[in-house]
Amino acid sequence: MTSKVQRTSDQSDYYPMTTTQIHSLSQQLTQAQELGDAPTQAHIHADLGKIFLGDNAYREAYHHYRQAITLFSELGRKKQHALALNNLAIIKIMTQRPREAIEDLKTAQNMAQSLEAENLQLAVCGNLGLGHAALGDFVKAVKFHKKVMEASLDSEDKHMQLQAQINLADAYLQDKRPQQALGFALVAHDLAQEFNAKTSLAMLLDLLGTIYSRQKDLRTAINYHQKAIELAIDIGDPHRQAIASANKALALEALTELEDAHQSMTEAQALFQMLNSDYAAKTQKDLARIREALGED
């Protein structure tokens, strides 16, 4: 169980901040609608989309990005239109609509090229890699991610390099090549530590745990998943905490430490249900399997 969306900030008070921001922006949006101020409406929808996307609230994020795209298109704001399409594509990838996402990304890519917006082109390129990975086309996925990594090395942009390394590790892991995945994940781990990118670091700790599980080094895997859980709690990210708890439970189950596996999966399930996450359905099945192994009804 992995989650590929990367947040751009590492605020420890992320969740309280979003509540305040959403309330304020919603009020501003109502005022802009009453005044018929389309440019302001478009930007507020994009801002709300970004917040909800960072919060893994895909339904709400989708609604706001769709509104932003319509308004930016009508206003002829090509760069903002392309940015919103790029972010809408992330939502479609995360909600298992990668083919639709790739079509949106191709449109965004053409816009970015016409605007000669290099950073936007690279952002789109990275998401094209995620889209192709979701379709199981790992050759194309790696090609796109390596293009971003090469650009990041040329420009000495370590944040971009971090993102590319994470995506390459994830693509190789999905392609059942854990040794290649491990190399990229370890480099990314060092980069995340270098500039204290805590959100990325929490994801990488969990990713390393999954890689070691695939290599049958389950004790090391559990250690990494536990570190991911602790960091996710520290930065206030219950979504990442839930994913790491579920992955830790799977490693414990593989070791037949079923009581501990049951506890960890129960914690994951409670968090997913609180977040109204689509992951809750899978976790429920995993929990039922562990209970059956324990001899529970």
N, C-alpha and C positions, 0 to 999 in steps of 0.2 A: 504494500500500500504506500504510494508516494503521492506527493503534491508538488507540482512544478511551478506554480505561480510564485514569482519573487516580488516581495515588497521592496520599495525603494527607500524606506526609512526604518530606523530601529528604535523607535520611541518606546520606552518602557511603559508609558501611560497611554499606549495606543488606543485601547478600547474606551476609556473615559473621554479621550479627545474626540473620537469619532462621534460619540453621542452628542457632544456639544456642537461639533461642526455640522452634523446633519440637521439639528434643530435650527441653527442659524441660517444655513443655506436654504432650508425649506421655506423659511420666512421670506428670505430674499427672492426666492423663485416665485412665490405667490405675488409679491409686489411687482416683479418684472412682468408677470403674466397680466396683471391688472393694467399695467402701463403699456402693454403691447411691445415690450422691449425684447425683441428676438435675440440680438447678440448676447445680452446678459443671460437670458434663459438658456441659450446654448452652452455658455461657459459653466453655468451652475449645474446643468444636467451632466456635463462632463466631469465636473468636480465631484458630484454625488456618485457618479459611476465609479470613479477612481476609489473613493472611500469604501463603497460597498464591495468592490472587487478585492481590495486589500483585506476586507473583513470576511472574504469567501462567501458573501451573500450574493450568489450569482443571479438569482431572479431579479432582485432590485437593481443590481448593476446593469443587467441586460436592458431593463426598461429605460434607465437613464441614458445609456449609450445610444439606444435606438432613437430616442428623442433628440439627443445631441447631433447625431448623424443627419437626421432630417433637417434640422435647423441650420447646421453648418453648410449642408449642400445647397439649401435655398439662399443662403447668404454668400455663397461662393468662397467660403473660407477653406481652401483646399488642404492646408497643412493640418488644421484642427480636425477637418473631416477625416483625413488619413489617420491621425492619431486615435480618433474615436473608433474607426474601423479596426485598427490594430488591437485595441483593447477589447472590442467586442469579440474579436477572433479568439482571444485568450479564454473568454467565457465559453465560447462554443467548443474549444478544445477540452476544457475542464468538465463540460456537460455532455461529452461524448458526441460531438457533432464536428469532427475534424474536417470532413470534406467541405462543409459550408465555411468553416474557418479559413481553409486554404483559398477559397474563392474570394473571401473578404480581404485576405492578406495580399493576394495578387493585385486587387484593385488598389489597395493602400500602397503597395510597392510601386505601381505605375505612377501614382500621384507623387510619392516621395522622390522618384527619379526625375519627374518633370520639374520639381521644385529644387532639385539638387540638394536635398536635405539628407546628408550622409548619415547622421546619427539615427534618423528615423528609418532610413533604409536598413541599417544594421539591426535595429529593434525588430523590424518586420522579418528580416532574415532569420533571426533567432526564433521567432514564433513559427515561421515556416518549418523550421527544424522540429519544433514541438508537434506541429500538425502532422508531419510525415511520420514521426515516431508513433503518434497515436494511431496511425493507419498501419503500423507495422513495417513501414519502409525505412529501415534503419540506415541503409546506404545513403539515401537522400538526407535523412535527418543529420547524420554525422557531417555530411558535406556542408550543409548550411551552418551548423554550429562551428565547424572548423574555420569557415569564412569569417565568422564573427571573432573567433579567437585570434586569427591572424591579424585582423584589423585592430584588435585591442592591443596586441603586441607592438604593432607599428606605431600606434598612437600613445603607447605606454599608459593606457587607460586600464588601471587594475580592477576597477569596479566592473567594467565590461568583460574583462578577462575572467573574473570570478563567475559571472553569469554563464559565460560560454563553457567554463570548466564544469560547472554543475550540470549543465544540459548535456554535455558530452558524457559525463559519468552516468547520468540517468539513461541516455540512449543506449550505451553499451550494456548497462545492466538489463534493460528491457530486451536487448538482443541476446541475452544469456551469455555474455562475455564479462564475467565479474572481475577478472584480473585486469582487463583494460579499464573497466569502470573504476577500480580501486585506485589506479594511478592518477586519474583525473580528479577523483574525489579528495585524495590526500593533498594534491596541489591546491585545490579550492579551499580545503580546510585551513591550510597555512595562510592563504590570502585573506580569508574571512577573519582569522585571528589577528592578522597584521593591522587591519584597520577597524577591528572591533565591530564587525557587521553581525550583530547578534542574531537577527532573524535568519540570515543565510547560514550562520553557524549552527543554529538549531536544526535546520533542514539537513545540513551536511552530516551532523552527528547521527541523525536518524537514517540518512542514506548509507552512511558507512556501516551502520548496524545491519541494514538489509543486505549489503554487499557481503559482509562476513557471514550472514546466514546462508547465502547462496553458496559460499565456500565451505559450509558445514562447520565453521568456527563459531558455535552458538554462544559460548561464554563471552567471547569478545563482542559478539553482536548484542547481547543483552546489556553489556556495559555501555556500549554506545547509545542504545535506545534509552537507557536510564539517564544518561547525561543529556540527551535531547529533551526528555521529559522535564528534567530539572531546569534547563535553560528556558524552555517554553513557559514554565510557570513563572520564572523570574521576569520575563519580558511581557507577560500577560497575553499569551497566544494559546487559547484553549484548543483551537483547531489543530495546531502542530502538536500540542500535548496529547490530544486524542489519537492522532495518527501514530505517534511514537509509542503510546501505551498499547495500541492494537498490535503493532509490529513486535514489541517486546513480548506480548502474550503469545504470538505465533512461535517465537523462538523458544519460549518456555514450554509450550505445548510439544514442540519437536523433541525437547529433552525429557518429555513425560512428567514434567513438574506441574501437574495439572491444577493443584490448588492455587499456586502463584499465577498460573496462566489465566485461571478463572477470575481472580481478583483484578489483574491488569486489563483483561478484556471487558470486565464489568465497568471499570473506570472509564475506558474508552467509549463504551456504549452510552453511558450517562452523559458524557460530554457531547457526543454526536447528537444525541436526542435534544439536549439543551440548545445546540446550535442549529437544529432542524436540518442536519446535514444528510446528503444522499448516502454517505458512507454508513449510516446507521443500519441500513438493510443488510449490508454484507456483514457488519459486526454482529448483528443479531444471529445470523447463520453460524458464524464462527463460535459465538457464545453457546449456542445450542449444541454444537458438536462437542465442545469441551465438557459441557454438563452431562452429555450422554456418556462420554468416556469416564466421567467421575461417578456414573451410576445414578445421577439425579434425574428426576422426572422432567 
